[in-house]
Amino acid sequence: MTPSELKYNVENAGHDPYFFTRKTMKFFGDTMSNYGCRDAGDCWELHRKRPVKHGLNKSAYFCKKTFKRVYK
């Protein structure tokens, strides 16, 4: 799974519609090229390759079945 595929699936599932918007990503100083995606068991981990504004570098997790955001 690539970050772009995850974005596509999350948007089509109708969950977290603002997570990947240009406005939200610009606010945090982020780009799609800064993201990586890896398997985290029952969910996908969307991680940042480099920290963004204010040192933010936390990962976001999405369920593999529903593509809904999971908070760990």
SVG drawing of the C-alpha trace seen along z (x, -y; Angstrom):
<svg xmlns="http://www.w3.org/2000/svg" viewBox="-18 -27 31 35">
<polyline fill="none" stroke="black" stroke-width="0.4" points="0.0,0.0 1.4,-3.4 0.3,-6.6 -1.5,-7.7 -3.5,-4.4 -4.3,-4.9 -5.5,-8.4 -7.7,-7.2 -9.3,-4.4 -9.9,-6.7 -11.5,-9.4 -13.7,-6.8 -14.8,-5.2 -16.0,-8.6 -13.9,-8.7 -11.8,-11.7 -12.5,-13.8 -10.2,-16.6 -7.1,-14.6 -5.6,-14.7 -6.9,-18.1 -4.5,-20.6 -5.5,-23.2 -4.9,-20.8 -1.6,-19.6 -0.4,-23.1 -1.4,-24.1 0.9,-21.5 3.6,-22.1 3.2,-18.6 3.2,-17.1 2.3,-13.6 5.9,-12.9 6.7,-13.2 4.5,-10.2 5.3,-6.5 2.9,-3.7 3.6,-0.4 1.8,2.6 1.0,2.3 -1.0,5.6 -4.7,4.9 -4.2,1.4 -2.0,-0.7 0.5,-3.1 0.9,-6.4 4.2,-7.8 6.1,-11.0 9.6,-10.6 10.7,-13.9 9.2,-16.1 7.0,-19.1 6.1,-22.3 6.9,-22.3 8.6,-18.9 5.3,-17.0 6.2,-13.5 3.5,-11.2 1.9,-8.5 -1.7,-8.1 -3.3,-4.6 -6.2,-3.4 -8.2,-0.2 -7.4,2.2 -11.0,3.2 -13.0,-0.1 -10.2,-2.6 -11.5,-4.5 -8.8,-6.3 -7.8,-4.3 -6.3,-6.1 -3.5,-4.1"/>
</svg>
